[in-house]
C-alpha cells in the first residue's frame, strides 16, 4: 500500500535526521502544523511554497508530493467545475465520500476496475 502524504514526509524527515522543529523552521511553518501534516490531520493541503520546500529539503519528487497532498491543480479545478455543471449531484457525492471513507474506497475501486477494462479493450 502506498504511503500517505504524512507518512511520506515523516519517513523522509527521519531519514534526513531532521527534528520536526528543525524542518518546520526550514520550510517556514510552525512545528505543530508540520506535526498535523505528518499525521494527515492538517485539514487542508499545504501551500505550493510549503510543498516546494518540503520537496527541496526532503529530496522528494515535487509532483508526487503535490499529488499526495490533495492539492488540486488549476486544470483539476476546471474539470471539477465542468462536472458540477453537468452533474448537479456531484457535490452530494463528494460529501458522501468525505463522510464515508468505505464508500469512497468502493467508488475509487470501481473506477480503477473500469479504467483497467478500458485499457484491455
Helices and strands as residue ranges (DSSP letters): H 5-15, H 20-27, H 31-38, H 48-58, H 62-69, H 74-86, H 90-99, H 101-120
